[in-house]
Amino acid sequence: MQISAVIKINLFKIILVTGLAISACAEVTPQLVTPSPLIGEPSVEVIEITPIPTNTPTVTYVKPTLIETVSGTAVPSIIIEQPTPEITLQVDPGLQNRKFPPALILIDKPGSASRLASPILVQANVYPGEGGLVSVQLIGENGRLMADQLLKMIQPDSGWVQLVTEIKFEITSAGESALIVISTRDGYGRRIAQTAVPVLLLQIGKSENELPGFLKQPFVIESPVTGGLIKNGTLRVSGFAHPFNSNPIIIELVTQTGGIMESKVVVLPKIAQDQEYAAFVAEIPYEVFRRTPVRLTIRQRSESLPGIDIALSSQILYLDP
C-alpha cells in the first residue's frame, strides 16, 4: 500500500514537470540576432554621384609641341602644332608710304611660277650665315629633298654676295611642283633667314623664267631691337609682315640648343593679302632663371608644302627673369 502510493506520487511529479516544460517551450519567441562588427573591419560609405550634364564643355590646354626634322644640310622645320590662341589684326592703310629694307636673301632668278627644265640656273643676292655658308635646296611636291648644296661664299666688306649656281634634277612625270629654298644659319645651326620660290619642274622642254617676286624683308621687327634685353617675363613683339599666302605667321623663341622655348600664332587679316605689309603685335610670356640668349624668329609656311617655310626672318634677344 505504501509502495503504490509512492509510485503514484512520483508519476504525478513526472507528468507535472513534463507539462511545465511543454508550456515553457510554447512561450519562446525566435529572435534575429545581428552580429557585432569585427574590430578593425572597414566601414563602407555609399556616396550618390550626380552625373555631369552632357552639354557641359570640357577644356583642355595643351602646350604646343613642336618637332623639327632635318635632312641634308639645312632642311626647314617640319612643325606639328597644337591649337594655340590666335590674334587677328587689322591692316594699317599708312604702310604704303613707309620704306622697308631688302630681304637678306633676294632670289633674282627663277621667279615664282617659273617652268624649269634641268639644270636650273639660280641667281641670288644673299647675306651669308656663319662661316660664309649658304644652303640651296630643291624640294619636290611630296616633300622629298631632290638637291642639296651647301656653298661657302667669300664675303666682301659689305657682307652681300652674288650667288650663282646650277641645280640638276630628274623626274619621272611630265611635270612636278617644287620649291627652291635658300637659307642661312648661325653658329648654333639656327636659321637666320630663309626664302622659298615655288616653281614647276619639266621633264622635257625649255625653261620659262618669270620675274622675281617680293624682294623686301618679309618680316620687319620694330620692337624689340636686335640684341635687346627683355625683363619681367613678357616679350612684346611688334612689326610688319608680308602675307605670302593665307597661312598665319608663327613667332618663336629658339634657344642655342635649337629648342623652341615659346611660340605664338598670329593670324593676318584677309585683306592684308592685297597689301605689301600688315602691322602685328603679339605678347609672348616666358620663364627663365638667368639671362638667356634666344633667336626670335618669324616665319610663314608654304601653301603647297605646309612643312616648309616660304619665308623666315630673325634676330638675337636676351631674356632676363
C-alpha positions as CSV (number, residue, x, y, z in Angstrom):
1,M,0.0,0.0,0.0
2,Q,2.8,2.4,0.8
3,I,4.8,1.4,-2.3
4,S,1.8,2.0,-4.5
5,A,1.3,5.5,-3.0
6,V,4.9,6.4,-3.6
7,I,4.7,5.3,-7.2
8,K,1.6,7.4,-7.7
9,I,3.2,10.4,-6.2
10,N,6.3,10.1,-8.4
11,L,4.2,9.6,-11.6
12,F,2.3,12.8,-10.8
13,K,5.6,14.7,-10.4
14,I,6.8,13.4,-13.8
15,I,3.6,14.4,-15.5
16,L,3.7,17.9,-13.8
17,V,7.3,18.6,-14.8
18,T,6.7,17.4,-18.4
19,G,3.6,19.7,-18.7
20,L,5.6,22.7,-17.4
21,A,8.4,22.0,-19.9
22,I,6.0,21.8,-22.8
23,S,4.3,25.1,-21.7
24,A,7.6,26.8,-21.4
25,C,8.7,25.8,-24.9
26,A,5.4,27.1,-26.3
27,E,6.1,30.6,-24.9
28,V,9.6,31.0,-26.5
29,T,9.6,33.5,-29.5
30,P,12.5,33.2,-32.0
31,Q,14.6,36.4,-32.3
32,L,17.0,37.6,-35.1
33,V,20.5,38.3,-33.7
34,T,22.7,40.7,-35.6
35,P,26.4,40.0,-35.1
36,S,28.5,42.9,-34.0
37,P,31.1,44.2,-36.4
38,L,34.6,42.9,-36.0
39,I,37.2,45.3,-34.6
40,G,39.2,46.9,-37.3
41,E,36.7,45.9,-40.1
42,P,36.5,48.7,-42.7
43,S,33.2,50.5,-43.0
44,V,31.7,51.2,-46.4
45,E,30.2,54.6,-47.1
46,V,27.9,54.9,-50.1
47,I,28.1,58.3,-51.9
48,E,25.5,59.2,-54.5
49,I,27.2,60.7,-57.6
50,T,25.3,63.2,-59.7
51,P,26.3,62.7,-63.4
52,I,27.8,65.7,-65.3
53,P,25.4,67.1,-67.9
54,T,26.4,66.2,-71.5
55,N,26.3,69.8,-72.6
56,T,28.9,71.0,-70.2
57,P,32.1,71.8,-72.2
58,T,35.4,70.4,-71.1
59,V,38.5,72.5,-71.9
60,T,42.0,71.0,-72.0
61,Y,45.0,73.2,-72.6
62,V,47.9,71.6,-74.4
63,K,51.2,73.2,-74.8
64,P,52.2,73.3,-78.4
65,T,54.5,70.5,-79.4
66,L,57.0,71.3,-82.0
67,I,59.1,68.6,-83.9
68,E,62.0,69.6,-86.2
69,T,63.1,67.1,-88.9
70,V,66.4,67.8,-90.6
71,S,67.6,66.2,-93.8
72,G,70.7,67.1,-95.9
73,T,72.3,70.3,-94.6
74,A,69.5,72.6,-93.7
75,V,66.0,71.3,-94.4
76,P,63.5,73.8,-93.0
77,S,61.5,72.8,-89.9
78,I,58.5,70.4,-90.1
79,I,56.1,71.6,-87.4
80,I,53.5,69.6,-85.5
81,E,51.4,72.1,-83.6
82,Q,48.5,72.0,-81.1
83,P,45.9,74.8,-81.3
84,T,47.1,78.0,-79.7
85,P,45.4,81.3,-79.1
86,E,45.4,83.4,-82.2
87,I,45.5,87.1,-82.7
88,T,43.5,88.7,-85.6
89,L,45.0,92.0,-86.8
90,Q,43.9,94.9,-88.9
91,V,45.7,96.5,-91.9
92,D,47.2,99.9,-91.4
93,P,46.5,102.0,-94.6
94,G,49.5,104.2,-93.9
95,L,52.0,101.4,-94.5
96,Q,52.2,102.0,-98.2
97,N,54.2,105.2,-97.6
98,R,56.8,103.5,-95.4
99,K,60.2,102.3,-96.6
100,F,61.2,98.7,-95.8
101,P,64.7,97.1,-96.1
102,P,65.6,94.4,-98.6
103,A,65.5,90.8,-97.6
104,L,68.7,89.1,-96.5
105,I,68.1,86.6,-99.3
106,L,67.0,88.0,-102.7
107,I,66.3,85.4,-105.4
108,D,66.6,87.1,-108.7
109,K,66.2,84.0,-110.8
110,P,64.0,82.0,-111.2
111,G,60.9,83.9,-110.2
112,S,57.7,82.4,-108.7
113,A,55.7,80.0,-111.0
114,S,58.7,79.6,-113.5
115,R,58.6,76.5,-115.6
116,L,62.0,74.9,-115.4
117,A,63.9,72.1,-117.2
118,S,67.1,70.6,-115.8
119,P,69.5,72.2,-115.0
120,I,68.1,75.1,-113.1
121,L,70.2,78.3,-113.1
122,V,69.8,80.0,-109.7
123,Q,70.9,83.6,-109.1
124,A,70.6,85.5,-105.8
125,N,72.0,88.2,-103.6
126,V,72.5,86.9,-100.1
127,Y,74.0,87.9,-96.8
128,P,75.7,84.6,-95.8
129,G,75.4,82.9,-92.4
130,E,78.1,81.8,-90.0
131,G,81.3,80.9,-91.8
132,G,80.1,82.4,-95.1
133,L,77.7,79.4,-95.7
134,V,74.5,79.4,-97.7
135,S,72.2,76.4,-98.2
136,V,70.5,75.9,-101.6
137,Q,67.9,73.1,-101.9
138,L,65.3,71.8,-104.3
139,I,62.3,70.1,-102.6
140,G,59.7,68.1,-104.6
141,E,56.0,68.2,-104.3
142,N,55.9,65.2,-101.9
143,G,58.5,66.9,-99.6
144,R,61.5,64.9,-100.8
145,L,64.9,66.5,-101.0
146,M,65.8,66.5,-104.7
147,A,69.0,68.6,-104.5
148,D,71.1,70.0,-101.6
149,Q,74.0,72.3,-101.9
150,L,76.0,74.0,-99.0
151,L,78.0,76.8,-100.5
152,K,80.8,78.6,-98.8
153,M,80.9,82.2,-100.0
154,I,83.7,84.8,-99.8
155,Q,82.2,87.8,-98.2
156,P,83.3,91.3,-99.2
157,D,83.3,94.2,-96.7
158,S,79.6,94.9,-97.4
159,G,78.7,91.3,-96.4
160,W,76.5,90.9,-99.5
161,V,77.4,88.2,-102.0
162,Q,76.2,87.4,-105.6
163,L,75.3,83.7,-105.6
164,V,75.1,81.8,-108.9
165,T,74.7,78.0,-109.0
166,E,73.1,75.2,-111.1
167,I,70.7,72.6,-109.8
168,K,70.2,69.3,-111.7
169,F,67.2,67.1,-111.2
170,E,65.3,64.1,-112.7
171,I,61.6,63.4,-112.5
172,T,59.5,60.6,-113.9
173,S,56.4,62.6,-114.6
174,A,55.8,65.2,-117.2
175,G,55.8,67.9,-114.6
176,E,56.1,68.4,-110.8
177,S,55.7,71.3,-108.5
178,A,58.6,72.1,-106.3
179,L,60.3,74.7,-104.0
180,I,63.7,76.3,-104.4
181,V,64.8,77.1,-100.9
182,I,67.8,79.3,-99.9
183,S,68.6,79.7,-96.2
184,T,71.4,80.8,-93.9
185,R,72.2,79.7,-90.3
186,D,74.1,81.0,-87.3
187,G,76.9,79.3,-85.3
188,Y,74.3,77.2,-83.4
189,G,72.6,75.9,-86.5
190,R,69.5,78.1,-86.1
191,R,68.1,79.7,-89.3
192,I,68.8,83.4,-89.7
193,A,66.9,83.9,-92.9
194,Q,65.0,81.8,-95.5
195,T,63.3,82.4,-98.8
196,A,61.5,79.8,-101.0
197,V,60.3,80.2,-104.5
198,P,57.5,77.8,-105.9
199,V,58.3,76.5,-109.4
200,L,57.1,73.8,-111.9
201,L,59.7,71.2,-112.9
202,L,59.6,69.9,-116.5
203,Q,60.8,66.5,-117.6
204,I,61.5,67.8,-121.1
205,G,61.2,71.2,-122.8
206,K,62.7,74.6,-122.4
207,S,62.8,76.7,-119.2
208,E,60.5,79.7,-119.0
209,N,61.6,82.1,-116.2
210,E,59.2,84.5,-114.6
211,L,60.2,87.8,-113.0
212,P,61.3,87.8,-109.3
213,G,58.6,88.3,-106.7
214,F,58.7,90.1,-103.4
215,L,62.3,91.2,-102.6
216,K,61.8,93.2,-99.4
217,Q,62.3,91.9,-95.8
218,P,59.4,89.5,-95.3
219,F,59.0,90.3,-91.6
220,V,60.2,93.6,-90.2
221,I,60.6,93.6,-86.4
222,E,60.3,97.2,-85.0
223,S,60.3,96.2,-81.3
224,P,62.3,94.8,-79.6
225,V,65.6,95.9,-81.3
226,T,68.3,93.4,-82.2
227,G,70.3,92.5,-79.2
228,G,67.7,94.0,-76.8
229,L,67.3,92.9,-73.2
230,I,63.8,91.8,-72.1
231,K,62.7,91.6,-68.5
232,N,59.7,90.7,-66.3
233,G,58.7,87.5,-68.1
234,T,56.8,89.0,-71.1
235,L,58.1,89.7,-74.6
236,R,56.1,92.2,-76.6
237,V,56.8,91.9,-80.4
238,S,55.5,94.4,-82.9
239,G,56.3,94.9,-86.5
240,F,55.2,94.3,-90.1
241,A,54.6,91.1,-92.0
242,H,54.3,90.5,-95.8
243,P,51.5,87.9,-96.3
244,F,52.7,85.4,-98.9
245,N,49.5,83.4,-98.5
246,S,46.6,82.9,-96.1
247,N,48.6,80.9,-93.6
248,P,49.2,82.6,-90.2
249,I,52.7,83.8,-89.2
250,I,54.5,81.9,-86.4
251,I,56.7,83.7,-83.8
252,E,59.2,81.6,-81.9
253,L,61.9,81.9,-79.3
254,V,64.7,79.5,-80.3
255,T,67.4,78.6,-77.7
256,Q,71.1,77.9,-78.5
257,T,70.4,74.2,-78.4
258,G,67.7,74.5,-81.1
259,G,64.8,74.0,-78.8
260,I,61.6,76.1,-79.0
261,M,61.2,78.0,-75.7
262,E,57.9,79.6,-76.6
263,S,55.7,80.2,-79.7
264,K,52.8,82.3,-80.8
265,V,50.5,82.1,-83.8
266,V,49.3,85.4,-85.4
267,V,46.5,85.4,-88.0
268,L,46.8,88.2,-90.5
269,P,43.5,89.8,-91.9
270,K,42.3,88.5,-95.3
271,I,42.5,92.0,-96.8
272,A,46.2,92.0,-96.0
273,Q,46.9,89.7,-98.9
274,D,46.3,92.7,-101.2
275,Q,48.9,94.8,-99.3
276,E,52.7,94.7,-99.1
277,Y,52.6,94.6,-95.3
278,A,50.3,94.2,-92.3
279,A,51.1,95.5,-88.9
280,F,51.1,93.0,-86.0
281,V,51.6,92.9,-82.2
282,A,52.0,89.9,-80.0
283,E,52.8,89.2,-76.4
284,I,54.8,86.1,-75.5
285,P,55.2,85.0,-71.9
286,Y,58.4,83.3,-71.0
287,E,60.2,81.9,-67.9
288,V,64.0,81.9,-67.4
289,F,66.1,81.8,-64.2
290,R,69.1,83.7,-65.6
291,R,70.0,85.8,-68.6
292,T,69.3,83.6,-71.6
293,P,70.2,84.4,-75.3
294,V,67.5,83.4,-77.8
295,R,66.8,83.9,-81.5
296,L,63.4,85.5,-82.2
297,T,62.1,84.1,-85.5
298,I,59.1,84.9,-87.5
299,R,58.0,82.6,-90.4
300,Q,55.1,81.7,-92.6
301,R,54.6,78.2,-94.1
302,S,54.1,77.4,-97.8
303,E,50.7,76.6,-99.1
304,S,51.9,73.8,-101.4
305,L,54.2,72.2,-98.8
306,P,53.0,73.1,-95.3
307,G,56.1,71.6,-93.7
308,I,58.3,74.1,-95.5
309,D,58.6,77.8,-94.6
310,I,58.1,80.2,-97.6
311,A,59.9,83.0,-95.7
312,L,61.7,83.5,-92.3
313,S,63.4,86.4,-90.6
314,S,65.1,86.5,-87.2
315,Q,67.2,88.5,-84.7
316,I,69.0,87.8,-81.4
317,L,67.5,88.8,-78.0
318,Y,68.4,88.4,-74.3
319,L,65.8,87.3,-71.8
320,D,66.1,88.2,-68.1
321,P,63.9,86.8,-65.3
